Amino acid sequence: MLGPVPTAPKSIEEYRAIIGDEALEEILDLARDLRGARVLHLNATAFGGGVAEILATLVPLMNDVGLQAHWQVITGADEFFQVTKAMHNSLQGMYIQWTPEMHDIWLRYNTLNADLFDEDWDFVVIHDPQPAGILAKITERLGHRPAGKWTWRCHIDLTDAQPDLWDFLRPYIEQYDAAIFTLEEYVKEELHVPHIAIVPPSIDPLSPKNADLPEGVAKRILERYGIDTGRPFICQVSRFDPWKDPLGVIDVYRLVKQQIPEVQLAMIASMASDDPEGWSYYERTARRAGEDFDIHLLSNINGVGNVEVNAFQREAAVVIQKSVREGFGLVVSEALWKGRPVVAGNVGGIPLQIIYGKTGYLVNTVPECADRVLYLMRNPKVADRMGRAGREYVRKHFLSTRNLRDYLALFRTIAKSAPVRV
């Protein structure tokens, strides 16, 4: 058996006041014909990163509207996660020298996890490249395709995927009934899957990470982590990895500090179990920070959890997301939901969330990023106006209820289609 992940119950009715009656009734109507359907979401890790956060809300909401939804994680050793991290980077455009040994490791662990797959489901959603070969390996083991409709959910940007790796992975993906992508631009032309769905990620407005905090709580949390609440700070919440450009964030901060000496920087990460590269980039970031005591590098290792992230995003003068490659970047919507403007890299799914000059700014370079941060810090009324506009934009487009609606619509569509022949 694969590793089950427990989730806390959630009620769709609690979202009615946020999304309105019409949107909620649409969800209930879509779910009516799916009542009792058994659904499995399978991914690589139960914590750290956007996928785990999405599933922690999506799965219980599916259960609340009448489906029987479960979340499980695959098993793997360091050698597997080293390979899948390289795979993730390669699919997002970094050149990796792929070897037969790396391919063998990926296949071996997909076979191992396929052998642990011991139940039938009406719908199976496999998230990202790590377990993408499981469907093929189950089919090989059984001698026929397993029960249910299978969907591959790609959370990363495949625009510049390394061709040899994509050619290796594509035949496994093409055995699925459907594939979900964040943006139309991420869908490779040569990919042949019966159903393609475009479903941007989402945030849960009622989770501890995004819910309103009682007055004074946020400032007390910041003080606990060494932030001087009498001085402004800028903040980035992201894993320490090359695509989030943590070194560039420090360079931005130093340019801003030349003009606003009292500014502080908070960089917050969740160190995930499937990201062995994270510690290496944390160390590189710490070396770039040096002995500047106004730079705060924090993570779940320091006890920074969802409530703490909430406080940092809510109290920041400006939130940065200086990604150089980004599948979507949930932290952008998180900050906008809290009424803060965001200055972010003009890449991937970020432009889907930021309306330039209305909810934040899209930038391409360190000096450009520093310039926009300085402008917002010097014009707090503009920053607050952008934050209010950003919250409303997220309410309409990027909440977990919309994500639930999109999944229900896809399930209804593929339930009526003939199975994929392999």
TAKA-V730321 format. One record per pair of residues at least 12 apart in sequence whose ideal C-beta (glycine too) atoms are under 10 Angstrom apart, sorted by the first residue. I is the first residue (numbers start at 1). GAP is how many residues later the second one is. Records with the same first field share a line. If there is no record, write none. Layout:
I=GAP  GAP
This chain:
1=71  115  116  117  118
2=38  40  68  69  70  71  72  73  111  112  114  115  116  117  129  132
3=39  42  43  68  69  70  71  72  110  113
4=42  66  67  68  69
5=36  37  38  40  41  42  47  50  51  54  65  66  67  68
6=40  50  53  54  64  65
7=39  48  49  50  51  52  53  54  55  56  62  63  64
8=48  49  51  52  199
9=51  52  54  55
10=46  47  48  49  50  51  52  53  54  194  196  197  390
11=49  50  53  54  195
12=12  15  16  19  48  49  50  52  53  388  389  392
13=15  51
14=47  50  191  192
15=12  46  189  190  191  384  385  386  389
16=385
18=187  188  377  381  383
19=186  376  377  380  381  382  383  386
20=375  381
23=373  376  378  379  382
24=377  381
26=375  376  379  382  383
27=34  38  374  375  377  378  381  382
28=37  38  380
29=376  379
30=35  374  375  376  377  378  379  380  381  382
31=30  31  33  34  35  36  373  374  377  380  381
32=33  34  376  380
33=33  375  378  379  382
34=28  31  32  33  88  89  373  374  377  378  381
35=30  31  32  33
36=30  31  32  86
37=25  29  30  31  32  84  85  86  111  112  371  374  375  378
38=29  30  31  32  81  82  83  84  85  86  109  110
39=19  20  23  24  28  29  30  31  32  82  83  84  85  86  109  110  368  372
40=19  28  29  30  31  32  77  79  80  81  82  83  84  85  86  108  110
41=13  14  17  18  21  28  29  30  31  32  82  83  84  85  86  110  112  366
42=13  28  29  30  31  32  71  75  79  82  83  84  85  86  88  89  92  111
43=12  28  29  30  31  82  83  84  85  87  88  110  112  231
44=29  30  31  32  36  37  40  44  69  83  84  85  86  87  228  229  230  231
45=28  29  31  36  82  85  227  228  229  230
46=25  26  27  226  227  228
47=26  223  224  225  226  227  253  258
48=191  221  222  223  224  225  226  227  230  251  252
49=79  106  189  190  221  223  224  225  226  281
50=105  151  152  153  189  220  277  278  279  280  281  284
51=76  77  102  104  150  221  223  276  279
52=19  21  75  218  220  221  222
53=148  149  150  151  154  156  157  217  253  277  281  347
54=73  99  101  147  148  149  150  274  276  346  349
55=14  16  18  70  72
56=15  148  151  153  250  344
57=145  146  147  148  149  150  342  343  344  346  347
58=13  67  143  144  146  342  343  345  346  349
59=12
60=144
61=143  339  340  342  343  346  347
62=61  342  345  346  349
64=340
65=339  343
67=55  56  337  340  341  344
68=53  54
69=52  54  56  338
70=49  51
71=54  56
72=41  44  45  47  59
73=40  54  57  58  200  201
74=35  36  38  39  40  42  43  52  53  56  57  60  200
75=34  37  38  41
76=29  30  32  33  34  36  37  54  55  197  198
77=28  32  35
78=198
79=22  23  26  29  30  197
80=25  26  28  29  30  32  33  50  194
81=24  28  49  191  192  193  194  195  196
82=20  23  194  195
83=13  15  16  18  19  20  21  22  23  25  26  46  47
84=18  21  22  25  44  45  46  47  48  190  191  192
85=45  156  187  189  190  191  192  193
86=12  16  20  79  190  191
87=15  16  19  41  42  43  45  69  75  78  81  82
88=40  41  42  67  68  153  155  186  187  189  239
89=67  73  76  152  153  154  188  236
90=12  39  70  71  72  73  74  75  76  79
91=37  38  63  65  66  67  68  69  70  71  74  75  78  236
92=64  65  66  67  68  69  70  150  151  232  233  234  235  255  256
93=64  65  66  67  68  69  150  231  232
94=66  68  148  149  231
95=67
96=66  68  69
97=65  67
98=64  66  67  70
102=63  66
103=62  65  66
106=23  24  25  26  27  59  62  63  66
107=26  29  30  61  65
108=25  29
109=21  22  24  25  28
110=20  21  22  23  24  25  26  27  28  62
111=22  23  25  26  27  29  30
112=22  25
113=17  18  20  21  24  25
114=17  19  20  21  22  23  24  25  26  27  28  32
115=19  22  23  26
116=18
117=14  17  18  20  21  24  25  29
119=27  28  29
120=26  27  28
121=25  26  27  28  29
122=25  26  27  289  293
123=25  26  27  28  54  55  284  287  288  291  292
124=14  22  23  24  25  26  27  28  52  53
125=24  25  26  27  28  51  53  55  282  285  286
126=24  25  26  27  28  46  47  50  53
127=24  25  26  27  28  53
128=24  25  26  27  28  146  199
129=23  25  26  27  29  36  40  43  44
130=144
131=21
132=20  21  22  37  38  40  41  43  44
133=35  36  38  39  40  42
134=12  16  38
135=15  16  17  37  38  40  41  42  285  287
136=35  36  37  38  39  40  286
137=35
138=12
139=36  283
140=282
144=278
145=30  32  274  275  276  277
147=272
148=29  266  267  271
149=27  28  29  45  46  261  262  264  265  266  267  268  270  271
150=25  26  27  28  29  264  269  270
151=25  26  27  28  29  42  44  46  256  259  260  263
152=17  20  21  22  23  24  25  26  27  28  29  39  41
153=23  25  26  27  28  29  44  46  48  254
154=19  25  26  27  28  32  33  34  37  173
155=25  26  27  31  46  172  173  175  194
156=25  26  30  87  169  170  171  172  192  193
157=24  25  26  28  29  86  166  168  169  170  171  190  191  192
158=23  24  25  27  28  29  30  33  169
159=24  26  27  28  29  166  188  189
160=165
161=25  27
166=22  24  25
167=23
170=18  20  21  22  23
173=15  18  19  20
174=16  17  18  19  20  246  248
175=18  245  246  247
176=17  18  19  238  244
177=16  17  18  233  236  237  238  240  241  242  243
178=15  16  17  18  19  232  233  235  236  239  242
179=12  14  15  16  17  18
180=13  15  16  17  18  19  226  227  230
181=15  16  17  18  19  146  168
182=16  17  18  19  144  145  146  147  166  167  170
183=15  16  17  144  145  165  166  168  169
184=12  14
185=13  163  164
186=12  141  142  162  163
193=227
194=219  220  223  224  225  226
195=215  218  219  222  225
196=214
197=209  210  212  213  216  217
198=208
199=203  204  206  207  208  210  211
200=127  128  130  133  149  152  153  197  198  202  203  206
201=126  127  128  129  132  148  151  152  197  199  202
202=126  128  131  192  195  196  197  198  199  200  201  202  203  204
203=127  128  129  130  131  132  133  134  191  195  196  197  200
204=130  133  195  196  197  199
205=128  129  132  186  189  190  193  194  195  196
206=193  194
207=99  100  103  127  193
208=97  98  99  100  101  102
209=28  96  97  98  99  100  101  104  121  122  125  128  129
210=96  99  100  103  104  123  124  125  127  128  184  189  190
211=95  96  99  126  127
212=98  102  126
213=94  97  98  101  102  125
217=90  93  94  97
218=89  90  92  93  94  95  96  97  120
219=92  95  96
220=91
221=83  86  87  88  89  90  91  93  94
222=42  44  74  86  89  90  92  93  94
224=79  80  84  87
225=41  43  71  73  77  78  79  83  86  87
226=38  40  67  68  70  72
227=37  38  39  67  69  71  84  85  88  89
228=34  36  66
229=35  86
230=32
231=29  30  31  32  33  63  86
232=24  28  30  31  32  83  84  85  86  145  148
233=20  29  30  31  32  33  61  63  79  82  83  84  85
234=15  18  19  22  23  26  29  30  31  32  33  82  83  84  85  86  109  136  139  142  143
235=14  29  30  31  32  33  61  74  77  78  79  80  81  82  83  84  85  86  96  100  105
236=12  13  14  16  17  29  30  31  32  33  76  77  80  83  84  85  86  87  95  99  106  107  108
237=29  30  31  32  33  61  67  72  73  75  76  79  82  83  84  93  94  95  97  98
238=29  30  31  32  82  83  84  85  88  91  93
239=29  30  31  32  33  36  38  39  42  43  60
240=27  29  30  31  35  37  38  39  40  41  42  43  44  45  46  57  59
241=28  31  34  36  37  39  40  41  82  84
242=35  38  39  42  82  83
243=38  80  81  82  83  84  86  102  104  105
244=23  25  37  41  77  78  79  80  81  82  85  87  101
245=36  75  76  77  78  79  80  100  121  124
246=21  23  35  36  38  39  40  42  43  51  76
247=34  37  38  40  41  42  75  119
248=40  72  74  75  76  97  117  118  121
249=16  18  36  39  40  46  71  72  73  117  120
250=15  17  35  36  38  39  40  42  45  47  72  116
251=37  71  114  115  116  118  119
252=13  68  70  91  111  113  114  115  116  117  118  119  120  121  122
253=12  13  14  36  39  41  42  67  113  116  117  120
254=34  35  38  41  112  116
255=111  112  114  115  116  118  119
256=61  62  64  113  114  115  117  118  121
257=35  37  38  113
258=112  116
259=111  112  114  115  118  119
260=57  113  114  117  118
261=33
262=32
263=31  54  55  110  111  114
264=28  29  30  31  32  52  53
265=24  27  29  30  31  32  51  55
266=28  29  30  31  32  38  46  47  49  50  53
267=15  18  19  22  28  29  30  31  32  45  53
268=28  29  30  31  32  34  36  40  41  44  45  63
269=12  13  16  28  29  30  31  32  33  35  40
270=29  30  31  34  35  36  39
271=28  29  30
272=28
278=21
279=22
282=15  17  19
285=12
296=16
298=14
309=22  25
310=24  27  28
311=27
312=23  26
313=18  21  22  23  24  25  26  27  29
314=20  21  23  24  25  26
315=23  25
316=19  22  24  25  26  67
317=23  24  56  59  60  63  66
318=17  22  23  24  25  42  43  51  54  55  56  57  58  59  62  65  68  69
319=12  13  15  16  17  19  21  22  23  24  25  41  54  57  68  71
320=15  22  23  24  25  40  43  49  50  52  53
321=13  14  21  22  23  24  26  29  32  33  39  42  48
322=21  22  23  25  41  43  44  47  51
323=21  22  23  24  25  26  27
324=21  22  23  24  40
325=20  22  23
326=18  19  20  21  22  23  24  25
327=20  21  22  23
328=20  21  22  24  25  70
329=13  15  16  18  19  20  21  22  23  24  25
330=19  23  68
331=13  19  22
332=12  13  17  18  19  20  21  22  27  28  58  62  66
333=16  17  19  20  21  57  58  60  61  64  65  66
334=60  64
335=18  24  25  52  55  56  59
336=17  18  19  23  24  50  51  52  53  54  55  56  57  58  59  62
337=50  53  54  55  56  57  58  61  62
338=49  52  53  56
339=44  45  46  47  48  49  50  51  52  53
340=19  20  36  43  44  46  47  50  51
341=13  17  18  19  20  31  32  34  35  38  39  41  42  43  44  45  46  47  48  49
342=12  17  18  19  20  30  34  44  45  48
343=17  18  19  20  25  26  27  28  29  30  31  32  33
344=16  17  18  19  25  28
345=17  18  19  20  24
346=15  16  17  18  19  22
347=15  17
350=12
352=45  46
353=37  40  41  44  45
354=32  36  39
355=31  34  35  38
356=16
357=15  25  29  32
358=27  28  31  32  35
359=26  27  28  29  30  31  32  33  34  35
360=12  16  23  26  27  29  30
361=12  14  15  25
